[in-house]
């Protein structure tokens, strides 16, 4: 049975001792990141702190776009003058919060709360639980530790992050009943899993579904169908709004194909620049995190990404060669 490691005393005293706090998450935030930031902001306000929430964006994912208005991409000087405690959620490396915010917080006390293990040098205080399925679960443990009651509003934030990073319960393994008990606490506080599922998966435009069909149609199986490769074109970028380019749905559709170990999706955000998204299957032998890291990106064994300058043809060849080496 898994139990959460104790919250470091230094983290507790930083949270209790500050007068001002800034909460930051990673670029291109997902549901776990945004709702971790919102739950931490609520907690700090509850503790009587002045709180500022920031995120570099972009808020491309439709399920979180509503929250964009609550976040700023820069921290005002008046806030920095107060020497706030910086709480970074769902991200444990400096580059993942975006260069502008990373520069602004230099020299401040930084508490990192996360469940990714990369980027060991970032933050002055770290509470990182790699076994936790989401950052919101780590934060839920902080609420328990501080003895702060989880009301319905907080429970909604915590459940959304949990649901995002567990693929709505699908990624939870055996002997992890604690995760379900924590989810049950949130449901008892008033969360409707039924409504959250609709919020997470609904609200898509018909264009986004048509675009998904196009990407699937364009997918090439490689290495006897172990690897699926798709890409968007410059025309797609002009034709579809970024929020309507549904990469998550593409990954899960392609990973459901028998024998597929990894999906690679090439995106072209601007001329001369290629963004690569990787997803590995549950039992994949391909370490997509390693491939992304070699390209200057990041992530873990099953999900990773990188942005590389250069021509699509040469970057694509580099990626395919790296995968080939791992399959040999
Ligand atoms: Mn997360």
Boltz pocket constraint, residues with backbone or C-beta under 6 A from the ligand:
constraints:
  - pocket:
      binder: B
      contacts: [[A, 32], [A, 33], [A, 90], [A, 115], [A, 133], [A, 134], [A, 135], [A, 165]]
      max_distance: 6.0
